[in-house]
């Protein structure tokens, strides 16, 4: 009988510090606090969704009780046994009343049956009502020695200052595209999925810093492509605009071939892509070309090595002044897109303006008689 299928987000959820993707400084700080036994009684984990806040809270709970996994992979462990009795999770989005918090506080008084600490993880803590926050505050001020609290939130600004002042605050960053791509490659190897590096890179970009989203997209793309992840299959499945359109558009406009630029844009619209989506992506493309102008800023580009080579080749066609003015035009178009009554014309006018920049810049450089 086949083993029940598990989605990648569950199957590859980290079970020890070594397998947590990114967040190096946070991992190091927490590990050092555990090793030196300098533990706070309350922690506030802030950051976007899918970056490892709850995962790190669970690993922290196991680590302070000495139940860290010795498995080399650190993945796909059953969260049962002694550990399950020492971590309590509350979703504040659906349990945000005073009664919910009072019920939790009653549990806090009871010492752990095994291990040294009981850890209480309150997810989306900003969703607690004002009355619930006030009821929680008293316990947070004077907790029993065996209780540790980890509060997780995506909206730190909504947390009461009195709560924040009683916590050690850790700000989780979005997962970098490089780290995410490396992690996806590891999973593809484990799952015996053939994957082009560029395909995994596109998935990482689409996830926008959230590893959980990247794993969900990965599962979807694998199912769509019959375990053969190619760049073309991924952009087709995720409805992503091919980079090649941006390279073609740039070449046409820097050569002042406005009619070619308009035809390329018409091709994009016929492909079912939104004009706003295109203009934002084109602005990002121009930004990458500008970054390529200086070797010292190449590290600011989160693209694959093959794509980076194409950017470096095309940037030789564009002056710095052209790129800056072109980005100003795309940025202005982005800002005015939603309020425009003729959005296609707005983008076409922007392309015409960009396609006229070379002549305008040359005209300004002419000496005054």
VOGURO-983521 format. One record per residue: x, y, z of N, C-alpha, C in turn. Coordinates in steps of 0.02 Angstrom, whole numbers, plus 32768, in hexadecimal, padded with zeros to 4 digits. Example, Ala and Ser with C-alpha at 12.3 -4.5 7.8 and 13.67 -1.06 7.14 Angstrom:
# VOGURO-983521
82947EE4818682677F1F818682947F5B8186/82827F90816282AC7FCB816582858002818A/
# end
This chain:
# VOGURO-983521
802A7FC48000800080008000802C803E8000/801D806D7FD4804580AA7FCF803C80D5800D/807480F480208073812280598049815F8047/8021817780777FF581B0806A801E81EC8052/8004820E8020802782488004802782838035/806082A3803B806682DF8064807D83188038/805D835280408073838C801A80B9839F8033/80E083BF8007812683CF8017812D83FD8053/80FC842A805C81008459809480FE843580D7/80DD83FA80D980DC83D28117811583A18119/8121838180E18154834C80DF819A836880EC/81A683A680D481E883C380DB81E983FD810C/81BC83FC813D81BE842E817181FB8420819D/8226845181A88263844681D08253842E8217/827D8400822F827483E4827182B083F2829E/82E484128282831C842882AA83388469828B/8366848982AF837F84CA829983A284C78256/83C58490824983ED848B820B83C3848D81CC/8385847881D1835B84758195832B84B1818E/833084E281BB8309852081B3832A8549817B/8302855C814B831C85818111832185CC8122/835C85E981188366863081268366863E8171/835A867D81848354869281CB8393868081F3/83CE868981D7840B867381F784178695823A/840E86D7823C841C86FC827A83EB86E882B1/83AC86DC829F837A86C882D1838A868382ED/839C865582C183AF861182D783EB86148306/841D863B82F4845A863F831C844B865D8361/842186918363841186B183A283EB868383D1/83B9866083B68391863283DE83BC85F783F7/83E585DC83CB841085A583DF844185B98417/845C85F78410848B860F8443846786188486/842A863284848404863B84C283F585F884E4/83E685C584BB83D8858384D68418856484F4/8450856A84CF848F854C84E684A7856C8528/849C85AE853084B385D1856B847D85D485A2/844385B68592840A85B685C083F485FD85D5/83F7862A85A583E0866F85B0839F8678858A/836B865885A2832A8658858082FC868E859A/82DC86B1856C82A886E08580826886BA858E/823886DC85AB81F886BA85B881C786C5857F/81D486F7855381A58704851C81CC871C84DE/81B8870384A581D78715846581A1872B8434/81B1875C840C8183877383D881A487688394/8188873B836C81A2872C83298178875282F6/8196878182D3817387AB82A3818C879D825C/816187A5822C8177879D81E7813F878681B9/814B87868177811887708147810587278151/80CE8713813280B986CD813880EA869F8113/80EF8663812C81168630810A81618636810F/817B865A814181C48663814781E2863C8181/81B9861681A681D485EA81D981C985FD8221/8199862A822E818E864182738175860782A0/814085E6828B812485AF82B38153857382B4/81748566827D81A4852F827A81DC853A82AD/81F8857682AF822E858682DF821485828327/81D58595833281B98590837581B68547838C/81A48519835F81A184D2837081E784B5837D/821784C98354825B84B2835D827784CC839F/8268850C83AE827D852A83ED826285038429/822184EF8424820284CA845B822584878467/823784658430825A8425843782A184308452/82C28464843983088470844B8311847F8496/82E484A884B282EC84BA84F882DB84808527/82B9844E850D82AA8412853482DA83D88525/830B83E684F9833D83B384E98323837B84BD/82EF8389849482D28355846982DF83628420/8317838284118326839283CC8333835383A3/831A8352836683238318833A836C83108328/838482D1832983C882C1831383C982A982CB/838F82A982AB838B8293826583B382C38239/83DA82A7820A840382D181DF83D982FE81B2/83A082E3819B8376830A816D835083408192/8338832F81CE8312836081F482CD836D81D7/82B2834081AD8272834A818E8243830F819F/8202831C819681CE82E8819581CE82BE81D5/81D382E0820E81CF82BD824E818882BF8269/8172828B828A8130828B82AA813482B582E9/810882E682F0810A8312832A80DD82F68361/80F382BD837C80CE829C83B080FC828E83EA/80E682638419811082528452811282898486/8148828B84AC814F82BA84E38148830284CB/816583118491816583548477811F83718470/80EF8347845B80AB835F8450808A83798490/80A0836084CA80838375850980A083B78523/80D483CF850380F6840B851D80F1844784F0/80CD844384BA80C2847E848F807784848482/805F84C1848E801784CF8485801185088453/7FEA84FC841F7FE2852E83EB7F9B854983EB/7F96858B83E67F5585AC83E37F5485DA83A6/7F2285D2837C7F1985FE83427EED86388358/7F0C867283607EE786AC837A7EB486C78348/7EBA86B283097E8A86C982D77E4486AE82E5/7E41867183017E008651830F7DF38647835A/7E26865683837E1F864F83CC7E38868F83EE/7E1386C583E27E2C870783F87E0587278431/7DDB870084527DB2871D84877DD5871984CB/7DB9873C84FC7DD3873A85407DD086F3855B/7D9986CF854E7D91868C85687DC6865D854C/7DD88666850D7E0D863C84EF7E4F86468513/7E60868585207E9F869585427E9E867D858A/7E65868685AD7E60866F85F27E68862385F7/7E4C860085C67E5385B785C57E9C85A385BC/7EBF85C985917F0685BD85867F2E85CB85C6/7F1E860285E87F42861586247F3985E2865D/7F0085C1865E7EF5858D86907F2585528685/7F32854386467F62850E86357FA985218648/7FB9856286437FFC857B864F8013856A8696/7FE4856C86C67FF68560870D800E85188719/7FF984E986EF800984A386FA804F849586E0/807D847C870980C1846E86F380C3843386C2/80F8842D869A80FC83F6866A810583B3868B/80E78380866E80EE833C86898132831F8679/814C8330863E818F831B862981B28358860E/81F48358860E8219839185F4821983CA8626/823B83FF8613824484388640821384708634/81FF847A85F481D784B485E2819884A085BB/816584CA85C3812A84C78597812C8507856D/812384FE852B8127853784FD80E3854484DF/80CE858384E2808C859784C8809785C3848A/808185AB8452808885CF8413804485ED8400/8041862F83FC8003865183E8800F866F83A3/7FF0865183717FF88667832C7FC886A1831C/7FDF86CE82F17FB8870A82DE7F9E872D831D/7FCC873A834B7FB98755838C7F99879A8387/7FA587BE83507F88880183477F3C87FD8341/7F2087C183367ED887B9832F7EB387B68372/7ED887B383A97EB787B183EB7E9187F283F7/7E5887ED84187E32882984297E56884F8460/7E43888E84697E6388B8849D7E5B889A84E2/7E20887F84EF7E14885F85307E3F88218539/7E4987FB85037E7287BF85067EBC87D28512/7ED2880884F07F17882084FB7F2188328545/7EF1885585617EF7886A85A77EF8882E85D7/7ED087FC85C77ECE87BF85F07F11879985EB/7F2F879C85B17F6E877985A47FA9879E85C4/7FA387E085C97FDB880985E07FF287F68626/7FC387E986537FD587D886988001879A869B/7FEF87678675801687298674805A87358654/805B87608621809A876E85FF80CB8795862C/80B087BB865A80DA87E1868980FA87B386BD/80D4878386D680ED8758870C80DD870E86FC/80FE86F386C980EF86AD86B78113867D86E6/80F8864086EE811C860E8715815E85FB86F2/818D85E3871781D085D586FC81CF85A186C5/819D857486C5819C853F8694817B85548652/81608590864E813A85A68613816385D485E6/816285C685A6818185F18574814C8601853F/814B86408529811A865584F7813D866A84B7/81228653847E81388669843D80FC86858419/80FC86C6840D80C586E783E980DB86F283A1/80B186E0837280C286E8832B808F8716830B/80A8874382DF807B877282BF80968788827B/80698796824D807B87B4820D80718800820E/80548819824580468861824A805C887C828E/809C8886829480BA889C82D3809D88DE82EC/808B890B82BE8073894D82D18031894B82F6/800E891282F37FCE890C83157FD488F0835D/801288DF8370801D88C483B3802388FE83E5/800388F7841F8007892C8452804F89358469/80658974847080AA8981848780BA896084CA/8087895A84F580938939853680A488EF852E/808988D084F98099888A84EB80E0888584CE/80EF88B0849D813088AF847D816888BA84AF/815D88E884DF819188F9851081A488BE853D/8178888B854081858852856B81A088158544/81AF8820850481C687EA84D9820B87F884BC/822E87C484AC826987CA8481824F87C58439/825E87F98411824187FE83CE827287E58399/825987B9836E8281879F8336825B87AD82F5/827C87D282C9825D87E38288827687B28253/82498789823A8259875882068256877A81C2/8289876B8199828C87888155826B87598123/825A877580EA8244874B80B2827D871E809D/826E86E1808982A286B3807482BE86CA8031/830086CD802B831F86E47FEC831186B17FB5/831186CA7F778303869E7F3E833A86697F37/8379867C7F4783B0864C7F4283A686137F74/839686237FB3838B85EF7FE6834F85C37FD4/831B85E37FBA82DE85BE7FAA82EA858E7F6F/830F85A77F3D831E857D7F03834885407F17/8378854B7F4283A385147F5A837984E07F80/834A84F87FA9831F84CB7FCF82F184A47F9F/82D684C47F6D82AB84A27F3D82D2846D7F16/8312847D7F06833B844C7EE38347840E7F0D/835084187F4E835983DF7F7C831B83B47F7C/82E083D47F7F82A183AE7F818296838A7F3F/82A583AB7F07829E838B7EC682C9834C7EC1/830683517EDC833283177EDC831682DE7F07/82FD82F07F4382DF82BF7F7082A3829C7F50/827B82C37F2C823D82A97F0F8247828C7EC9/8286828B7EB3829782727E70827082967E39/826F82D87E40824F83037E0E828683257DE4/8281831F7DA382B083427D77829D838B7D73/82CB83B87D8682BA83FF7D8A82F2842B7D6E/82E184557D3E831184867D24831B84BD7D59/835A84D37D64836685087D95833C85467D89/833185587D4A830A85937D3A82C1858A7D4E/82A8854D7D4A8263853F7D5E825A85497DA9/828A85307DD0828785377E18828F85817E2C/82B885A47E0682C285EB7E15828186137E0A/825C86027DD7821C86247DC981EB86167E02/81EA85D87E1B81BE85C67E5381D085EF7E90/821185F57E9E8229861C7ED8821586657ED1/821A86807E96820686C67E8B81BB86CF7E96/819486A17E7C814B86A57E81813586A27ECA/815B867F7EF4814886787F3B815186B77F63/817886E77F4A818187287F6A819887217FB3/81CB86F87FBD81EA86F47FFF81CA86C48030/819286A4801E816F8676804B817E862E8036/81A4860B805E81B985C7804C817C85988048/814C85A1807481108576807180ED857E802E/80E885BC801580CA85C77FD480F285A57F9D/813585A97FA38161858B7F70815685407F6C/814D85207FA6814384D77FA780FF84C47F89/80CD84ED7F96808A84E07F79808D84E87F2D/80AF851D7F1580B785287ECD80DE84EE7EAE/811284D87ED1813B84A07EB9811084617EAF/80E684517EE080BB84167EDA808C841D7E9E/807184597E95804384647E5D8067845C7E1A/80A384787E1680C984757DD780DF842E7DC8/80F184077DFB810583C17DF180CB83987DD6/809083A37DF28054837F7DDB804483927D92/804B83D17D82803A83EA7D3F806B83CF7D0B/80AA83CA7D1D80DE83B97CEC80F1836F7CEC/80CC83477D1380DB82FF7D16812382F37D2C/813883177D618179830F7D8181B483237D54/81A7834C7D2281DC83667CF681D683B27CF7/81F883D27D2881F2841A7D308221843F7D01/8204845B7CCC822B84857C9E821584CD7CA7/823E84FB7C8F822D85427C9481EB85507C71/81E385347C3581A685407C0E816885247C30/816E84E87C4D813484CB7C6D811F84F37CAA/8150850E7CCF814085357D0B811F85777CFA/813B859C7CC9811C85DD7CB980D885D37C99/80CE859B7C77808C858C7C5A805A857C7C91/806E85537CC18041853F7CF78031857A7D25/806285A57D32805885DC7D628043861D7D3F/803C861A7CFD802886557CD6805886907CE3/809886827CDB80CC86B47CE680E786CB7CA2/80F3870C7C9C810C87287C5E815687167C54/816586FA7C1A81A986E47C0B81D987207C0C/821587167C298248874A7C2A825787647BE3/825187387BB2826387497B6E823C87867B54/81FE878E7B6B81D687C87B5681F888097B6C/8212880A7BA9823288477BC2827388567B9D/829988227B8D82D7882D7B6782C788477B21/8294882B7B01828088427ABE8266888A7AC0/823E88997AF3822388DD7AF9825A89107B03/828A89007B2E82C1892F7B3A82E9893B7AFB/82F889067AD7831F890D7A9982FA89397A66/82B8892E7A60829189567A30829189A07A44/828689AF7A83827F89F57A9882C18A1A7A9B/82F789F87AAC83388A1A7AAE83508A287A66/83368A017A3683448A0E79EF83118A3D79D0/82E38A5879FA82AE8A8679E5827E8A6879B2/82768A2679B682478A03798A820489FE79B0/81E08A3779B281A38A3B79D9816D8A0B79C0/81688A05797E813489D97962814089917978/817F897B797A818F89377990817C892F79DA/818989627A02817789617A49812C89597A53/8105897D7A2B80BC89797A3180A289347A1B/80C2891779E980AF88D479D280BE889F7A07/80F788A77A29810988787A5F80D6887E7A97/80C388BC7AA8809288C67ADD804E88A77ACA/803C88AE7A8A7FFD88907A72800088447A78/803A88277A6B804487DF7A72803B87C97ABB/805387F37AE8804D87E57B30800487E77B46/7FE0881A7B2F7F9988217B407F7187E67B24/7F8087D17AE67F5D87987AC87F6B87587AEE/7FA587557B107FB7871B7B377F9187177B79/7F67874A7B867F3E87497BC27F5D876C7BFE/7F9487917BF37FB587B37C2B7F9B87FA7C33/7F99880F7C717F8088527C837FB588877C76/7FA088C17C5D7FCE88F87C4F7FF4890F7C8C/7FD2890F7CC57FF389257D04802A88F37D17/801B88B37D11804C887F7D1F808A88897CF3/807F88997CB480B788A37C8680E188DF7C99/80C189177CA780E889557CB3811189507CF3/80F5892E7D25811B89237D63815788F67D55/814D88C17D2E818488937D1D81B888B57CF2/81A288E27CC581D189067C9A81FC89357CC3/81DE89557CF5820489817D228239895A7D48/8227891D7D5E825788F27D81829088DD7D52/827E88D07D1382B188BE7CE182E288F77CD6/82C989347CD182F5896E7CC9832289797D06/8305896D7D40832C89727D7E836689417D7E/835A89037D67838E88D17D6483C588E47D33/83B189037CFC83E2891A7CCB840F89517CE9/83F2897D7D11841889B27D31844989957D65/843089647D8B845A89437DBD849789227D9C/848E89077D6084C488E67D3B84FB89167D25/84EE89557D28852089867D11855E89867D3D/855889707D7A859089717DA98599892C7DC8/85D689127DC585E388D07DE185D288CC7E2B/85DA89047E4F85D089037E98858688FB7EAA/8558890A7E7B851089057E8B84F088C77E6D/8518889C7E4E84FD885F7E3084DA88337E63/84F288357EA284D5880B7ED6848D881F7EE6/8478885B7ED0843488717EDC8402884F7EAD/841B882B7E7B83EF88097E4C83DF87C37E65/839F87B57E6C838987727E818370874C7E44/839E873B7E18838E87157DDC83C286DE7DD4/83B486AE7DA983E286777D9E8420868F7D79/845586677D7A8494867B7D59848B86837D0D/846486567CEF8459865B7CA68435869C7C94/840386AD7CBD83DD86EA7CB0840887287CBE/843387227CF0845F875A7D00848E87697CC5/84A487357CA384CF873E7C6884AA87637C30/846987547C27844287777BF5843987C17C06/842F87CE7C47842988147C5D846A883A7C50/84A1881B7C5E84E2883D7C5684F0884A7C0C/84D7881E7BE284E088297B9A84B388637B82/847588657B99844888997B80845788DE7B9D/847388E17BDA847F89217BF984B2894C7BD3/84DA892B7BA8850B89517B8084E7897C7B4B/84A8896B7B3C848289927B0B846389D17B28/845E89D47B6B84388A097B8C84658A367BB6/845D8A777BAF84828AA67BDA84618AAB7C1E/84868AC17C4F846A8ACA7C9284318AFC7C91/843A8B337C6C84068B677C6983C78B4B7C4A/83CD8B227C1583938B047BF5836D8AD87C26/83928AAE7C4A83728A807C7A834E8AA57CB1/836D8ADA7CCC834E8B007D02830E8B217CEB/83108B417CB182D58B637C97829E8B317C84/82B28AF87C6982818AC57C57825F8AAA7C96/82858AA17CCC82678A8A7D0B82388ABE7D28/82488AFD7D21821B8B327D3981D88B2F7D14/81DB8B207CD3819E8B1C7CAB81748ADF7CC1/81958AA57CC981708A697CDD81538A717D23/81788A927D4F815F8A9C7D9481228AC97D94/81248AFE7D6C80EB8B2C7D6780AE8B087D4A/80BA8ADC7D1980848AB67CFB80658A857D2D/808F8A667D5580788A387D89804B8A5C7DBA/805F8A987DCF80398ABE7E007FF58AD57DE5/7FF38AE57DA47FB48AFE7D887F898ACA7D67/7F9D8A8A7D697F7A8A577D437F328A4D7D5B/7F298A467D9C7EE68A367DB67EB38A6E7DA9/7ECA8AAC7DA97E9C8AE47DA07E908AF57D56/7EB58AD47D297EAE8AE37CE27E6F8AC27CC5/7E4C8AE57C9A7E108AC97C7A7E228AA37C3A/7E5D8AB07C1F7E748A8B7BE47EBA8A707BF4/7EBB8A387C177EFA8A1E7C327F2A8A057BFC/7F0E89EA7BC77F3B89D37B917F5E8A0E7B70/7F398A447B657F578A7F7B477F8C8A9D7B75/7F808A9B7BB67FB08AB57BE67FF38A917BDF/7FF18A4E7BDA802F8A277BD3804F8A357B8F/80268A3A7B5A80418A477B1880638A8C7B15/80468ABE7B3580668B007B3880A98AFC7B5C/80AB8AD47B9280EA8ACC7BB7811F8AAC7B8B/810C8A7A7B64813C8A597B3781548A897B01/81278AB37AE8813B8AE67AB7816D8B177AD4/81618B2B7B13818E8B597B3581D38B3B7B3F/81D48AFC7B5582148AD97B5F82388AD17B1C/82118AC37AE7822E8ABA7AA582488AFA7A86/82398B337AA582508B747A8B828A8B917AB4/829E8B6D7AE882CF8B897B1783158B927AF8/832A8B647ACD836D8B687AB183778BAA7A8C/83468BBC7A6283498BFB7A3D83478C377A6C/831C8C347A9E83168C6B7ACE83578C767AF5/83768C417B0A83B58C467B2F83EC8C617B02/83EE8C4A7AC384208C627A9484168CAC7A85/83D78CC27A8083C88D087A7283E18D357AAA/83D88D1E7AE983ED8D467B2284388D4D7B27/845C8D1B7B0A84A58D1C7B0D84C58D4A7AD8/849E8D607AA784B88D8B7A7384CE8DCE7A91/85088DE77A7C851E8E287A9584F08E617A80/84E58E907AAB84BB8ECA7A9C84E28EFB7A70/84C38F0F7A3884E58F3D7A0A84F08F807A2C/
# end
